[in-house]
Amino acid sequence: MSERITIALDAMGGDNAPRSVLRGATIAKRRYPELDFLIFGDEERLAPMMKRMIRVRRSSMIVHTPDVVASDEKAATALRSGRNSSMRKAIDAVRNGEAAGVVSAGNTGALMAMAKVVLKTVPGIDRPAMASFFPTLRGETAMLDLGANIECSADNLVQFAMMGEMFARTVLGSLRPTVGLLNVGSEEVKGHEELREAHAILKEGGLAYSGFVEGDDIAAGTVDVVVADGFSGNVALKSAEGTAKLVNEFVRQTFKSSLLAAIGYLFARRALIKLRARVDPRRYNGATFLGLNGIVVKCHGGSDALGFATGVGVARDMIRNGFIDKMAAEFHGPAAAGADRRREPAEPEPDAVIGLGARAVSSS
């Protein structure tokens, strides 16, 4: 029997919470029977819903929290006033060793700020980065940073490359992932100074580094891990999402344009269903905050049950594969891998992290 894994869920975060969270937990429980959940939120709303969700109810515990972090709330405000929110209490559960990871579809800036304050970064890592993965012509490609750090030094980019390589091995199952730096061209003279400096460092490192890649290399799957600063990564992410929606709408309009086109749809229906499943964004939901001393997965604010279940699956894979201990060993030596994460950290004043919220992407 698989070892039990407890995951903390922010049941009140996201546009469709708490129903999508509970239904997502049901789907995840069906996929991964070894999962247990600590569900943080308004007990008066959660308890009646869970009565009809037998699978989740049997392996979950509701932890009542009176407050909710609003989707448009600033990170500094959330830190000051959100100590009793579902988001904060779920993160606290990871710090206290009550849960092995946390999944939330709530406010991205608040989640990043709270997680960084409560969990801290792994020794040897300067800044956490947001990472996720996308469908490509060759399978799936991981990408980071997706918006947590607008400006990055060469050292930041090198650390992102190392974390992304570990993420690809852990979540995507790549044996030796190839890594590329996103740039405006593949020539070594192109890009800003930080990019060129990171390029020089990675060329001498131990990763399977492939050099600079361009925007069209992301969908082509030229490398397994694409590394970028948060500004470029977020623009690339939103551009890809927008293009996918555009193509989907064009296909829909095309098959509705005439009677012959509608008949053609009947013949192509099975192939189109396969295509829709292949590019379904819910299958790639769940951006991970890499570099923190705990597993934190951020689902899209508009996630439905299937999308939230995907985020839970990402957290489960990272926990099952011992991602945090491996990362600690990689960055700070074996001694850090077994460090006790249950201790109470000294918490800085909220004003000290105001800048973090400004650098984080929106809650959507």
C-alpha positions in Angstrom: 0.0 0.0 0.0 1.3 3.5 -0.9 2.4 5.8 1.9 -0.3 8.3 2.9 0.1 11.9 1.8 -1.7 14.8 3.4 -2.3 17.9 1.3 -3.7 21.2 2.6 -6.4 22.8 0.4 -7.3 26.4 0.3 -11.0 25.8 -0.2 -12.0 29.4 -0.4 -9.5 30.5 -3.1 -10.6 30.9 -6.7 -13.5 32.1 -8.8 -15.4 28.8 -8.4 -14.6 28.0 -4.8 -15.4 26.1 -2.7 -17.4 23.8 -5.0 -14.6 23.4 -7.6 -12.1 22.7 -4.8 -14.2 19.9 -3.3 -15.1 18.4 -6.6 -11.4 18.6 -7.6 -10.4 16.8 -4.4 -12.9 14.1 -5.3 -11.3 13.6 -8.7 -7.8 13.6 -7.3 -8.8 11.1 -4.6 -10.2 8.8 -7.3 -6.8 9.0 -9.1 -4.6 8.8 -6.0 -6.3 6.8 -3.2 -3.3 7.5 -0.9 -4.2 11.2 -0.6 -5.7 12.7 2.6 -6.8 16.4 2.8 -6.9 19.2 5.3 -9.5 21.5 3.9 -9.4 25.1 5.1 -12.4 27.3 4.8 -15.9 28.2 6.0 -17.2 25.1 7.7 -20.8 26.2 7.4 -20.4 26.2 3.6 -18.1 23.2 3.3 -19.8 20.6 5.5 -23.1 20.4 3.6 -21.3 20.0 0.3 -19.0 17.3 1.7 -22.0 15.2 2.9 -22.6 14.2 -0.8 -18.9 13.6 -1.4 -18.3 10.3 0.4 -14.9 9.6 -1.1 -13.4 12.9 0.1 -15.3 13.1 3.4 -13.8 9.8 4.6 -10.2 11.0 4.2 -10.5 14.7 4.9 -10.8 17.1 7.8 -12.3 20.5 7.7 -10.4 23.3 9.5 -12.7 26.3 10.0 -11.1 29.6 9.0 -13.2 32.8 9.3 -11.3 34.9 6.7 -10.8 34.8 3.0 -8.1 36.6 0.9 -9.8 38.5 -1.8 -8.7 38.0 -5.4 -7.8 41.7 -5.7 -6.2 42.1 -2.3 -2.7 43.4 -2.2 0.0 41.1 -0.9 1.0 43.4 2.0 -2.6 43.8 3.1 -3.1 40.0 3.0 0.0 39.5 5.2 -1.3 42.0 7.7 -4.9 40.9 7.9 -5.0 37.4 6.5 -3.4 35.4 9.4 -6.8 33.6 9.9 -7.6 33.2 6.3 -8.0 29.8 4.6 -4.9 30.5 2.4 -2.6 31.4 5.4 -3.8 28.5 7.6 -3.2 26.1 4.7 0.4 27.3 4.3 0.9 27.2 8.1 -0.1 23.5 8.0 2.9 22.8 5.7 5.3 24.7 7.9 4.0 22.8 10.9 4.4 19.4 9.3 0.7 18.8 9.3 0.6 18.6 5.5 3.2 17.8 2.9 2.0 20.5 0.4 -0.6 23.1 -0.2 -2.8 23.8 -3.3 -4.7 27.1 -3.8 -6.5 28.8 -6.7 -6.5 32.1 -4.8 -4.7 35.4 -5.2 -1.3 34.7 -6.7 0.5 37.7 -5.2 -0.8 37.0 -1.7 0.0 33.3 -2.0 3.5 33.9 -3.1 4.1 36.5 -0.3 2.6 34.4 2.4 4.4 31.3 1.3 7.8 33.0 1.1 7.3 34.6 4.6 6.1 31.4 6.3 8.1 28.7 4.5 11.2 30.6 3.5 13.4 29.7 0.6 15.7 26.7 0.5 19.2 27.6 1.6 21.2 28.6 -1.5 18.2 29.9 -3.5 17.7 33.7 -3.6 14.2 33.9 -5.1 11.4 31.5 -5.7 10.1 31.1 -9.2 6.8 30.1 -10.7 7.0 27.0 -13.0 4.5 25.0 -15.1 4.5 22.8 -18.2 2.9 23.0 -21.6 2.1 20.7 -24.5 4.6 20.8 -27.4 5.3 18.9 -30.6 7.7 16.6 -28.7 5.5 16.1 -25.6 5.7 18.5 -22.7 8.0 21.4 -21.8 8.5 23.0 -18.4 8.9 26.8 -18.2 9.9 29.3 -15.5 9.8 32.0 -14.3 6.1 32.8 -15.1 5.8 36.1 -13.3 7.2 36.1 -9.8 10.4 38.0 -10.7 10.2 40.7 -13.3 13.9 41.5 -13.1 16.5 38.7 -12.7 20.3 38.6 -12.3 22.4 36.0 -14.0 22.6 34.0 -10.7 18.8 34.0 -10.5 18.5 32.6 -14.0 21.1 29.9 -13.3 19.2 28.9 -10.2 15.9 28.8 -12.2 17.6 26.5 -14.7 18.7 24.1 -11.9 15.2 24.2 -10.3 13.5 23.7 -13.7 15.7 20.8 -14.5 14.7 19.1 -11.3 11.0 19.9 -11.9 11.2 18.3 -15.3 12.7 15.2 -13.8 10.2 15.0 -11.0 6.9 16.0 -12.6 7.5 15.2 -16.3 9.7 12.1 -15.8 12.5 13.3 -18.1 15.7 11.4 -17.3 18.1 14.1 -18.4 16.1 17.2 -19.3 17.6 19.7 -21.8 17.6 23.4 -20.7 17.5 26.6 -22.8 17.5 30.3 -22.0 14.7 32.3 -23.7 16.2 35.1 -25.8 15.6 37.2 -28.9 17.9 35.1 -30.9 20.1 32.0 -30.7 23.4 33.9 -31.3 25.6 34.4 -28.3 25.9 38.1 -28.8 22.2 38.7 -28.5 20.2 39.5 -25.3 20.9 41.7 -22.3 24.0 41.3 -20.1 22.3 39.1 -17.5 21.2 36.6 -20.1 24.7 36.4 -21.7 26.3 36.0 -18.3 23.9 33.2 -17.3 24.6 31.6 -20.7 28.3 31.5 -20.0 27.8 30.0 -16.5 25.4 27.3 -17.8 27.7 26.3 -20.6 30.3 25.4 -17.9 27.8 23.7 -15.6 26.6 20.1 -15.3 23.2 20.6 -16.8 22.3 19.4 -20.4 22.3 23.0 -21.5 21.3 23.7 -25.1 22.0 27.4 -25.3 19.6 30.2 -26.3 16.1 29.4 -27.5 13.5 31.7 -29.1 9.7 32.0 -28.7 8.8 29.5 -31.4 11.1 26.9 -29.7 8.6 26.7 -26.8 5.8 25.1 -28.8 8.3 23.1 -30.9 9.6 21.4 -27.7 13.2 22.2 -28.7 14.2 21.8 -25.0 12.6 20.3 -22.0 13.0 23.3 -19.8 12.7 27.0 -20.9 14.2 29.6 -18.5 13.2 33.2 -18.6 12.8 36.2 -16.3 9.3 36.7 -15.0 8.3 39.4 -17.4 9.2 37.4 -20.6 7.9 34.2 -19.1 4.5 35.6 -18.2 4.1 37.3 -21.6 4.9 34.0 -23.3 2.4 32.1 -21.1 -0.4 34.6 -21.7 0.4 34.7 -25.4 0.2 30.9 -25.6 -3.1 30.8 -23.7 -4.6 33.5 -26.0 -3.4 31.8 -29.1 -5.0 28.5 -28.0 -8.3 30.2 -27.4 -8.1 32.0 -30.8 -7.4 28.7 -32.7 -10.2 26.9 -30.8 -12.7 29.7 -31.7 -11.5 29.7 -35.4 -12.1 25.9 -35.6 -15.6 26.3 -34.0 -16.6 29.0 -36.4 -15.2 27.1 -39.4 -17.4 24.0 -38.7 -20.4 26.3 -38.2 -19.9 28.2 -41.5 -21.9 26.0 -43.8 -23.9 22.7 -44.1 -20.9 20.9 -45.7 -18.6 22.1 -42.9 -21.1 20.8 -40.3 -21.2 17.4 -42.1 -17.4 17.4 -42.2 -17.4 17.9 -38.4 -19.3 14.7 -38.0 -16.6 12.8 -39.8 -13.8 14.6 -37.9 -15.5 14.6 -34.5 -13.3 11.9 -32.9 -10.1 13.5 -34.1 -11.2 16.9 -32.8 -12.1 15.4 -29.4 -8.6 14.0 -29.2 -7.1 17.4 -30.2 -9.3 19.2 -27.6 -8.1 16.8 -24.9 -4.4 17.2 -26.0 -4.5 21.0 -25.6 -7.0 21.2 -22.8 -5.5 23.8 -20.4 -7.0 22.0 -17.4 -4.5 19.2 -18.0 -1.6 21.6 -17.5 -3.0 23.5 -14.6 -1.0 24.1 -11.5 2.0 26.5 -11.4 4.5 25.6 -8.7 6.5 28.0 -6.6 9.9 26.4 -6.8 12.6 27.3 -4.3 10.4 27.4 -1.2 11.0 25.2 1.7 7.7 23.4 1.0 5.4 22.3 -1.9 3.1 25.2 -3.0 0.9 24.8 -6.1 -1.1 27.7 -7.6 -4.0 26.7 -9.7 -5.6 29.2 -12.2 -8.2 31.4 -10.5 -10.9 30.2 -12.9 -10.1 26.5 -12.4 -12.9 24.0 -12.5 -12.8 20.7 -10.7 -10.7 18.9 -13.3 -8.2 21.8 -13.4 -7.9 21.8 -9.6 -7.5 18.1 -9.5 -4.5 18.5 -11.9 -2.9 20.9 -9.5 -3.3 18.4 -6.7 -1.7 15.8 -8.9 1.3 18.1 -9.5 1.7 18.5 -5.7 1.4 14.8 -5.1 4.1 14.0 -7.7 6.5 16.5 -6.2 5.9 15.1 -2.7 6.1 11.5 -3.8 9.4 12.1 -5.4 10.9 14.0 -2.5 11.4 17.2 -4.5 12.2 19.5 -1.5 14.9 17.2 -0.1 16.5 16.7 -3.5 16.5 20.4 -4.1 18.0 21.1 -0.7 20.7 18.6 -1.4 21.4 20.1 -4.8 21.7 23.7 -3.6 23.1 23.3 -0.1 24.6 19.9 0.3 23.2 16.7 1.9 23.1 18.2 5.4 20.3 20.6 4.4 18.2 17.8 2.9 17.1 16.5 6.3 16.7 19.9 7.9 13.8 20.3 10.3 11.0 22.3 8.6 8.7 22.3 11.6 10.5 25.1 13.5 8.7 28.4 13.9 10.5 31.0 11.7 11.0 34.6 12.6 8.4 36.4 10.5 9.3 39.8 9.0 7.0 42.8 9.1 4.5 42.8 6.1 6.0 46.1 4.9 9.3 44.3 4.2 7.6 42.2 1.4 5.5 44.9 -0.2 7.7 44.7 -3.3 7.0 41.0 -3.7 3.3 41.6 -4.4 4.1 44.1 -7.0 6.4 41.6 -8.9 3.9 38.8 -8.8 1.4 38.0 -11.6 -2.3 38.5 -11.2 -4.6 36.0 -9.5 -5.9 34.9 -12.8 
